[in-house]
């Protein structure tokens, strides 16, 4: 990951997962294109969505593989956003005198 870059949160990834569950491939492509263009420095998201965006025919096995990749990425992003040094406002827990 690049320092200072903004990456898709687990909410964004779960939005893609819910769209996949609805089953309309064009909706999935539209939402993947939307988020990949919004989070340009998010290489992990691009790698997963790349198959949806650029393959003409997508089998059920590929859909399941993409879903499992998105679920794993969502879990990672949920943990990254809940603490540690990778959160946006890492100094928010410090008292005013500690800064």
C-alpha positions, 0 to 999 in steps of 0.5 A: 500500500502507498503511504497517504493514499485512500483505499476502499473501505470495507463498506465499499467492498461490501457494496460490491459484494451485495451487487454480486449477490443480486446477480446482474453482471452489468450492475456489478461492472458498473459499480466496480468501474465506479469504485476502481475509478474512485480509488485509483491507488487501491491495487488490491481492489483493482486486481479483484475487479479487473476480471469483472471489468474486462472479461466478456463471459464470467462463469459461476466459478469466477464469480465465487472466486471474486466474491471470496477475494472481496470477502477477504479484502473486506475483512482486512480493510475492517481491521485496518480501519479499526486501529493501528498506524494505518488509520486516517486520524491515527493521533485522534486518541492522544490528549491535547497535551500529548500532541 
